[in-house]
Structure formats: C-alpha cells, structure tokens
Amino acid sequence: MSFYLPVYIWFLWMYPMEQTGVTPLQSLFIVIAAWVGFPVLQTFVMLILPLGLKLFGRVWVREKINTTVFNIFYLPILTACLYVIVEWAQSWFLSGLTWAKLSLTQYTNLFFIQSLSLFGTYFVSFIIIFINSAIALYILNKLNKSELIIPVSKNNLLILCVILLYFANSYFGYFRIEYYDYIDKPSETQKINAQIVQGNVSSYEKWADDAITVSLNKYKSLSEKYKDENTNITVWPETAIPTNIDYGSSLYSNICEFAEKNNLTVFTGAFYDSGDSEYNAIMAFDKNYDFIQPYCKRHLVPFGEYLPMENVLKSIFPFVANISLFDSLLTPGENSNIMSVNGINYGGLVCFDSIFPELARKSVNDGADILIITTNDSWFRDSPAVYQHNAQAVLRAVENNRYVVRSANTGISSFISPTGDIIKQSDALQTEVLSAEVGVVKDKTVYTVFGDFMLYLAWIFIVICIIWLIRIRINKKI
C-alpha cells in the first residue's frame, strides 16, 4: 500500500468527471475508490512475495550447508524471482494493470535499461530486487541479525557480486548506445520526417456537439502551419476525430484531400466501424485515397471503454454505467494490423496498449518498422500519470529497437529513439507541434524474438524450489 498509494494518486486529478454524466458526489466516490481500491487489489497480488519467502525461504537452509557460496545468493535470487512473478500476475489480474513495474523507475537511466532489449522488463526488475535484497542480507549479516551464519569473506563476496552485476548491466547499456549512435547514420538508415500535433483538446471539449468539425479544423490548421516540404507523416492523438470515419464518406475524403494537398500521410485516432463491431482505432489517410486497414486498440480501459463484471457492478452501483464515454461499448482489436504506407510498416498502440510490452513486441514481430502511439491523457491533466504514461513508451522503444512517435491529446507527446532517448517532448496542457527525423529500423532485438526469457527462468527456479520442498517433506516423513 505504501508503494501503490503514491503511484496511483493521479486518480484524484480525474475529479469531477463532469463529462461522464455522474454527479460530483458520485465522482468523488469513484476517484477515491479507484485511488484506494487499486492499491488494495495490487496488495493481494503482492502477497505472492511474503508467502513465497515463508514457504521457500528455508528450503536450502541447513546447518551443514550454511557456509556454502550458493546459500549466500539463494534468498536474493528467490526474492527477485518471486517479484518477477508478482509483476507477471499483475499483467493479467483483473484485466491487467502493469502501470508500476520497477523497470519504469529507471526510464531516464539509459545505460541501465538497455538490457530490456535482451530480456525485457522482468530482467530489469529482477536486477533491482536482487541488488536490494542482497544489500539487505549483507546489512543483516553485518549486524548479526540474520538466521544464516555467513563468514565475513562470503558476505563480502555477496556485495562484490552486486557491484559487478550493476556495472555489467550498465556497461552493456553503454556499448549498445555507442554502437547504435555509430550505425544510425542517414547513409545507413532510411529516415522519414515526422510531425506530432498536440491539439490540447480536453476531454471536457471532445464530446461537445460541434467537436468533430472544430477538432478536425484545428488539427488540419496546425499540421499545415508547421509542416515543411520534407514532412512525410503527421500524427494526431487518440480520438482526435471523435466519430466513426467510414471509407468513402465525406469525412474520409476530406482528410484524404488534406493529405494530397500537403503531400503527406495522416495518422489519426478515430472510431472504426467494421459493420459488426466498433473499435477505438488509428486510421491512416494518404494522397492516393486508398483504404489502409486501421489499427484497432487491443487492450481496452476498464470503465472507460468497457465494464468489467458489468452485471454485478450495475446491480450494486447503478451509476457506474455512466462512466463509459461512448454510446456503445467498444470491441478490442484481435491483431496488430500493421499499416503499410509507401513501403514503410507502422505498428500502432492506442493509450492503454502501451503499458503492455507483449503488444508492442507482437507488432514488431509482425513487421512494424516504426511504432506509433496515440493517447488521450487529458483525463489526468498535469498529474504524475501523464509522465508515467510517457515513460512506458521509452521502455517499448528499447525493448524492440524501434523509434516511437507518441501523440497525446494534451500532453505528453514525444519522439523516442530505439535507445530510449527522448528526442523531443511537449509540455502538458499546451498546444504544440513537434517535428523530428525518425529512422526506419528492421533489426529485431533478442527480446522481440524470444520474449520474456527472465520470466521463464523465474518460473523454472520456483518449480525447482517446489520440487526441493516436496523432497525435504518426504525425507522428514521417512
């Protein structure tokens, strides 16, 4: 609770939620319930850690092996593996909320996070927990408060390994960044000129009666005003056009005409109706008027885009039915739907999608050369949430060795390099247009190809502990 209450304090910035149709009192109940409730739920998941330590902590603790080298590392490794499994459980528990993975805390420490390209976010979390657990065990031994009797020489070996692990991870990051800077040259890498338009249209304005016309005109005007002759694409944020855009409709033709006039491709957040279902999507419009299959958001936001346990919640709290902004509940997309324009493959992520590493990884494995993220963070105003959400995009860039073009409604918009460097970034609650050169990258990382290898190792270690525990219990009975 002490960890998650400060992390989720941004829920309070959502008050008063006037645009959802709830009363101020109902809104107050909702934001406080979310702020306190999510930490409570995460605490139940976190019980994996103390219960696991209680169950497995003494598996290999016997007097005759108390001085073995392995014994020194057992508890830090066990703790780190259990924490990795906690983070994995959070990714699917109650539809998944992996907002506060430990790796996110290091998003500005570029040397440290380059190993994401090898083993993903779980590996960085493993290192953080292992280092802190080892230091804690070292201090306990120094104070003679540990149950284990560890000689000074072995205790010093533990802290030496911590130092070596930290610097080995950081040196890998240093060399990866140096190598990338060396090969990332215009002569070596195809480049495009991209533009991000942050229209600063709040959630309170987005659903007004004239919002479609006003929003479209604003984004077209800003794009045209700040583009130059070399601009290849412009990216507008999530639901920048807050309506369905049907192929062949006047609205569809309007945006294509704008793309043709300015010789660029427009990527915008909008709704897409396939005939059977409605999706929160990224749609692409080019000067050829061709229909490009939209990217449809794969991980919808609970309460905003769908109601989890709908019947139960409505029976207890009828007013929660008003929380969804849309007339009908949306359908999650089923695949990565790579958008191919002029020989370049663009992978999409919409808002909540970007906190799930496996979605970006799937897009890159399906051929994405550049990742486009559209989001509407205006719900959170200038709260910690907008900065935490942007930090997620940094991790996705490093994991998959891709440039990220992130367009947010009211901030934060950013260009991010494959090494996690934020090339340009907007301020929150401002109207801004950013332009930058981004590379078309084809190479895949170890993580992109093989996935969460650290998670697999953590599970193997825990299974071994379970087998060893069963063996000990059987031997005791014998």
N, C-alpha and C positions, 0 to 999 in steps of 0.2 A: 504493500500500500504506500509506503514512504517513497518508493520509486515511481509508481504509476500516477499518483495524485498530482505531482508537479508536471509530469509529462502531459497529462490529459486536461490540464487546467484551461486549455483553449476552448473547451466546450462552453465555458461561461461567456465567451465572446459571441456566441450564437444568439444570445438573448437580444431582442424579444421575439424573433422568428415571426414577425408580422405577416410576411409573405406566404406563410403556410396556412393561415386561417385559424390558428389556435389563439386563445386568449392569453394575455400577459401572465396570468396565474398558471395556466396550463404550460406555457412556455418555460416559466421558472421551474416548475416541477420536472419538465423534460430535461433541461440542461443540467440541473443538479443531479438528477437520477443518472444521466449519462456520465457526468464527471466522477461520481462516486461508484456507480454501478460497474463500469468497465474495469476499473482497478480491482473491484471485488472479484469479478469473473476471472481476471488475469491472476489473481492471488490463488484461486483454486487450481489453475493450471500450474502455477509455480510450486505447488505442494509436491510436484514430482521431485523437486530438488531435495528438500529435507527428508522426505520419505525414502528416497533413493539412498541418501547418505546413511540414514538409520539402518536400512536393510543391507547395504553392501559395504558400508564403511569399514567393517571389521572382518571382511571375508578373508583377507590375506594377513591379518594382524595376529601373529603368533609369536610367542616369546623367542622361539628358536630362529625366526627369520626377521626379528625386529631390526637388525642392523644391515639387512641386505639393501643394495642400491635401489632395487625395484620398489621396495617399500617406501622410499622417500617420495617417489613420483606417483604412487598409487592414488592417494587422496586428491592431489591436484588434477590428475587425469580424470578420475571418477567424477569430480565436481564439474569439470569443464564438459565432459560428455553428457552429464545429466542436464546441464544448462542448454546445450545444443538441442537436446530432445524437447526441453521446455519450449524453445523458440519454434521448433518444428510443430509442436502441438498447437501453439498459438496461431499458426498459419491456416489451420482448418477449424479450430474450435469456434462454434457459433459463427460460422461462415468466414472466419479468419480475420484477425486484426494484428498484423505483424508490424505495427507502427513503430515500436520502440525496440527494435533489435539493437544489440550492443554495438554492432558494426556501424550503425548510424552515427554514433557519438564521435567517430573518427573521420567523418567525411571531409574535413579540411586537412587532415594529416595524410597527404597524398602518398608519401613513401610507405606508410603503414598499410594502406588499403589496396595496394596493387596486387596483393595475393588473392584478392577477390577474383581476379582473372584466372586463378588456378583452381580454387576450391570453393568460391562463393562466400556468402555472408556468414555461414556457420563456422567457417575456418577462423575468421577474424574474431568472432565471439568466443570460440574455443581458446584462442591465444589470450584474449583479455582475461577470461576467467581463470585459465591455467596460471598466468602470471600472478594475479591477485591471490589465488588460493595458495600458491607456493610461497609467496611473501608472508601470508598469514601463518602458514605452518612453520616457516622459518622463525617468525617472531615468537610463536608459542613455544618452540623448542628452546629459543634463547632464554625465555622466561621460565623454563621448566614446567610449563603448563600443558604440555602435550601428553597424551596417553602413550605415545611411542617414545622409546628411549633411543634417540638417534645421536650418534657421535658427532662431535663438532665438525670433523672433516667431511662427513656425509651431509651435514646441514649446510655447510659452505658450498658443497657440490650442487645442492638444490638451487641456491641463489645464483650460482655461476651459470647454470643451465637456463635460468630465467633471463639473465642478461644476454646470453648467446642467442636465445630464441628471439628476443625482441630485436636485436640488431641484425640477425639473419633475415628476418621478415622485412625490416626496413631497408636493408641493403638490396634485397631483391626488388623492392619498390623503386629505389634509386636507379638501378640499372635498367629497369623496364621503362621508366620515364626518359632516361637518357637515350635509350635505343629508339623509343618512339619519336622523340624530337629529331633524331638523326634521319629516320626514314620518312617522316611526314613532311615531304617537300613537294611543291607544286609539280615538279618534274616526275615525281614518283607516285603521287596520289591524285586522282581526279578530284577536283573541287567544284562546289557549286556555291553561289551566293544566296544566302537565305535571309528572310526578313521575318521578324515576330512582331505582331501587332497586339498590344495590350490596351484594349479599349476602355478599361476602367468602368465597365457597366456592372453595377452591383446587382445582387440577387433581388433587391427590392425594386429595381427598374426593369429587370429582364423579362418579367411576365406581365408588363403593362400592355394595354390594348394595342398601342402603336409600336410596341417594342421591336417587331420584325423589321419594319421599314426604317426606324430610327437606327437600330443596330447595324443593319446592312449598309446604310449610307455612311455611318460613322467609320466602319471598318474599311470600306472601299476608299473613302476620302483619305484616311490615314495611310493606307497602303500606297496609294497613288502619290501622295505628297512626299513621302520619304523614300520611295524606291529610286534606284538609279538604273541606268541602262543595262547593268550587268545582273540585276536581281533575277534569279531563276524561280524561286518559290516564295510565297508569303503564307504564314501560318497564323490562323485566327484561333481563339481559345474554344474550350468546350461550350457547346450550345451558343456560340456567338450568333448563330441564326436559330432562334428558339422555336423552330417549327419543322414539320416534315418537308423535305425537298425531293419531289418526285422527278424522275427522269423525264425530260421533255416539257416540264411545266415552265411557266413564265419566270418563276424564281430561279429555276435551274439555268435557263437560257440567259437570264440577267447576269449571273455570276460568270458563266462561260464567256459572255461578251466582254465582261470586265477583264477576264484572263487574256482574251485575244487582243484587246486594245492595248494592254500593258505587257504583252508577251511574257507571261509568267504563269505558273501553276498555283492555284489557290487551294490550300487545305483548311477546312473549317469544321468546327464542331457543329453538328445539327442532328436532327432526328431522321431516321431512315425507316420507312415502312416497306417491308418486303411483300406485303399482301397478307401474310399470315401473322406477322409479329412486328412490333415496333421496337427500335433499338436506339440507344444513345451512341452516336457514331462520329467518325471522322470521315468527311467526304472530300474528294479531290475533284477539281474542275480545271480543265486545260483548254487551250485555244482551239483544239480540234473538236470540241463538244462531245468527245467520246465518253461513254459511261464507264467509270472506274469503280469496280466493286468496293464499297465502303468498308472501313474497319469498324466493327461493332464491339462495344465495350464488353469485356468478358467477365469482369468481377463487379457486380452492381453494389451500390452502397445501401446497407440495411437502413430502413426507414425513409431514406431519401428516394430510392428507386424501386424498392420492394419492401414488403413487410415480412420479416421472419416470424414464424409461428403466428400467422395472421389471425386465425380464428380465435386463438387463446388471448392474444393481446387485445383484440377488438372487444371481446366479451368482458375483459377486466377494465380496460381503459379505452372507451369508445372513441375518444378524441384523437387517438394516435392515427386513425385512418386519414386525418387531415394533413399528416406530416409530409406525405409524398407530394411533390410539386406538380406532378403530371396527372392528366385526366385519367390515364390508364397506366397500369404498372408495366414496366419495361421488361424485355426479354434479354437475357445475357447472350452475347455472341459465343459461337462454338469453336471458332478457329482464329488464326492470326490475320487472315485476309490481307496479304501483302499488297500494297498499292504500287503498281509499276507505272512510272511516268518517264518517258524519254530515256529508257534503258536503265533507270535507277529505281531500286526497290526500297520503298518506305514502309517501315513497320510502325503500327500505331499502338498507343496506350492512352486510355482515357482516365484521367483523375486517379481513382482508387486502384486501377490496374497497376499503377507504377510502384506500389509498395510490395508487389508480389514478384520476386525475381524470376520465377518459372515462366511467367507470361512474356517478359522481355526475351528470355532465353529461347522460348518457343518461336517467337517472331524472327530472331536472328537465325535460328536453325532452318526456318522456312524461307530464308533468303534475304532478310532485311539488311540493307546497306547503311541506312540511317534510321534512327528511332525518333519518331515524332510523338510528343506528349501534349495533349490538350487537357486543360483542367479549369474548373471554376472554384477558386478558393475564396470567393468574396464572402461566403458564409462566415469566415473566420476573421474578417477584417485584417488588421495588422497585428495578429496574435502570433504566439510561437508556432502555431500549426502551419502557417504558410512557409516558414523557414524549414521546419521539419520535413514538410512535403517536398520541397525543392531538394533537400539533402538526399531524399530517396533516389532522385534522378541521377545524382552523382554516382551512386552505387551501381545503378543499372548500366551506366556508361562504361565503368571499369570492368564489370563482370563480363561484358560481351564485346569489349573493344570497339565501341560504336560512338559516333557523335550523337548527341541528343539535342534536339530542338524542342524546347519546352515553352508553350504558350499558355499563359494564365490570364484569367479574366481581369482581375485587379491586382495581380502580383502573386508570387514572384515568377517572372518569365526569365529564361536563361538559355544560353548556348553552353554546352558542356563537351569537353574533349574526351577521347577514349581513355585518357589517364585520370579523368575526374576533375580536371582544371576547369573552373567556371570562367569561360572566356569573356562573357558579358552577362550582366544580371540587372534586372529592373528593380525599382523600389515598389513596395506595396502601396496600394491605393493611389496610384498615379497612372495617367495616360502616357504611355511610352511606346516607341517603335525602336526595336533593336535590329541591327544588321551585322552579319558576320559571314566569314567563309568557312564552310564545313566540308570535310573530306568524305569521299565515298569509300568505305572500308569493306573489304571482302574477307579478310583473315578472321578465323574463329579462335576463341580462347580455349584453354583446357576446360574451363568451367562450362562454356557453351556446349562443348562436345559431350562431356561426361557428367555434367550436373553436380549435385551436392555430394561430392565424394566424402567430405568430412562428416556429413550426417550418416552415411553408410558405415564409416569407421566407428562412430559413436555407438550405433546400434550393435555392431559386432562386439565392441568392448562390453556393453551392458549384457548381452547374451552370454558372453564368457563368464561374467560375474554371476549371472543366474545359475549357470551350469556348475560353477565352482561352489556356490552357496548350497545347492542341492547335494553336491558330493560331500560337503562338510556335514550336513544334517544326516545323511545316510551313514557316514562313518561314526558319528556320535551314537546313533542307534545301535550299530554293530558293537 
